[in-house]
């Protein structure tokens, strides 16, 4: 059991219809890729991007979920300021970038931190990926594509979906996690 297994995937205490919990693994503006290893109950350095590349936003996972690749469901997380590995962020699900990696589904959810008291964030009014400039979404798709190819993986883009459909991916991941953990 990992320290994150007791954090619910969906943030039920919130009145946000697409609120999720995100555990940050890799902060924005770093070249290092960190990943949580549940067997060690610790974060590991898994990869370093080539010179000139950096993570365009924070990346992490939704706890209590599993994707087709056996890992938790991945999330690209937009915050005003980057977080740190292990930080749990309450986020609004905006949509997903559909990807197949080596023939397996490996969609990436896209989320933004929920509004917090006392401050206004650039993401406060964003509800769906269609609310973002198209260039931001395209740049994120291009980064993910390049990152996976650099690791020698075969990638196929399968499209972009909005928050409502992306929430189904979270539910599917929750069912897979529940099935495996019981």
HUJOMO-V459947 format. One record per residue. N is the residue number from 1. SS is DSSP state (H for helix, E for strand, L for the rest). PHI is phi in whole degrees, 0 to 359 (999 if undefined). Layout:
BEGIN
<<N	SS	PHI> <N	SS	PHI>>
END
This chain:
BEGIN
<<1	L	999> <2	L	261> <3	L	298> <4	L	263> <5	L	291> <6	L	264> <7	L	267> <8	L	291> <9	L	296> <10	E	263> <11	L	270> <12	L	298> <13	L	284> <14	L	259> <15	L	275> <16	L	289> <17	L	291> <18	L	237> <19	E	280> <20	E	229> <21	E	261> <22	E	231> <23	E	262> <24	E	285> <25	E	253> <26	E	237> <27	L	282> <28	L	298> <29	L	68> <30	L	244> <31	L	268> <32	E	276> <33	E	254> <34	E	256> <35	E	217> <36	E	282> <37	E	253> <38	L	295> <39	L	293> <40	L	270> <41	L	54> <42	E	209> <43	E	268> <44	E	240> <45	E	280> <46	E	253> <47	E	195> <48	E	238> <49	L	292> <50	L	294> <51	L	305> <52	L	97> <53	L	255> <54	L	208> <55	L	291> <56	L	281> <57	L	203> <58	E	290> <59	E	233> <60	E	195> <61	E	215> <62	E	268> <63	L	296> <64	L	58> <65	L	224> <66	L	222> <67	L	265> <68	L	299> <69	L	278> <70	L	90> <71	L	263> <72	L	300> <73	E	294> <74	E	283> <75	E	223> <76	E	267> <77	E	244> <78	E	259> <79	L	228> <80	L	293> <81	L	228> <82	L	296> <83	L	261> <84	L	222> <85	L	303> <86	L	98> <87	L	292> <88	E	262> <89	E	241> <90	E	280> <91	E	226> <92	E	258> <93	E	290> <94	E	256> <95	E	162> <96	E	209> <97	E	256> <98	E	282> <99	E	216> <100	E	248> <101	E	240> <102	L	51> <103	L	85> <104	E	254> <105	E	297> <106	L	214> <107	L	297> <108	E	246> <109	E	291> <110	E	235> <111	E	219> <112	E	226> <113	E	299> <114	L	287> <115	L	303> <116	L	242> <117	L	293> <118	L	87> <119	L	210> <120	L	254> <121	L	249> <122	L	295> <123	L	262> <124	L	305> <125	L	261> <126	L	275> <127	L	245> <128	L	214> <129	H	300> <130	H	295> <131	H	280> <132	L	277> <133	L	299> <134	H	304> <135	H	297> <136	H	297> <137	H	294> <138	H	298> <139	H	297> <140	H	294> <141	H	302> <142	H	297> <143	H	298> <144	H	299> <145	H	299> <146	H	296> <147	H	302> <148	H	294> <149	H	294> <150	H	298> <151	L	274> <152	L	82> <153	L	265> <154	L	273> <155	E	241> <156	E	227> <157	E	282> <158	E	241> <159	E	112> <160	E	241> <161	E	233> <162	E	271> <163	H	303> <164	H	300> <165	H	290> <166	H	297> <167	H	298> <168	H	296> <169	H	295> <170	H	295> <171	H	299> <172	H	299> <173	H	295> <174	H	295> <175	H	297> <176	H	296> <177	H	294> <178	H	299> <179	H	297> <180	H	287> <181	H	275> <182	L	236>>
END
